[in-house]
Amino acid sequence: MSAASVSRAVAALEAQLGVQRLRRTTRSVRLTQEGVDFLARCQAGITEIESAYEIARSGQSGPRGTMTRAARVSFHEGYIDTAPAGAL
């Protein structure tokens, strides 16, 4: 990505958010405090998204553990006993 593209993207972000994220001088470019806070939140969000992808890839997101059920005998006889094999 070129420097001009990055500059346009940052300017568009600042315009959208209504807050300056970078302090620009002729000698440097630094994050404002708002920029530091925004960056930290974005990094935390990216970490969460990466974690979700890893869980989804590894198959850990499926059901696991033991399920216990309790019901009246009449419910059991009318619904549970007639459930297809493997459904429960």
Secondary structure, DSSP 8 states (H G I E B T S, - for coil): --HHHHHHHHHHHHHHHTS--EEE-SS-EEE-HHHHHHHHHHHHHHHHHHHHHHHHHHTTTS--S-------HHHIIIIITTS-TT--
